[in-house]
């Protein structure tokens, strides 16, 4: 009889501890449920880690249905599953953000390339116009030189028929011709240089 009293006394002492332990486990289950709910309600992670969240929900359901001697193990598994779901959700959300950043980066690179192409076309057009102006100037100078050569030839023809007094004028014209040729060569040379 005395052993039964001791047993009853031990049981009466253990029952409050078991109730406290069970209420602590239930509180932990509620916290785990709240963490899982936070993943579902967060717009960044709502559609992520579906499989891991399903496993976490199943482990929380198993925790609720577990017998008292299995609750500690079920609680540990539920904690692991919820942590795994949180980590997988954050990882997937980070990957999505990284993908979005890569798209934005690619778009910026394309835009920069387009801007570079526009600048290159503008520079090419400027250089084309400059080359055209130089070509027109060279053509004008060639025409002027040809006119001078023609005039010189005509002058030489006239001078050949003139008396010896006019020979001095002929020599002067030739000197002028040589000077013009030299200037023409210098001008053409300067135009050919970029």
HELIX and SHEET records of a PDB file:
HELIX    1   1 UNK A    2  UNK A   41  1                                  40    
HELIX    2   2 UNK A   50  UNK A   65  1                                  16    
HELIX    3   3 UNK A   68  UNK A   70  5                                   3    
HELIX    4   4 UNK A   71  UNK A  160  1                                  90    
HELIX    5   5 UNK A  164  UNK A  166  5                                   3    
HELIX    6   6 UNK A  167  UNK A  192  1                                  26    
END                                                                             
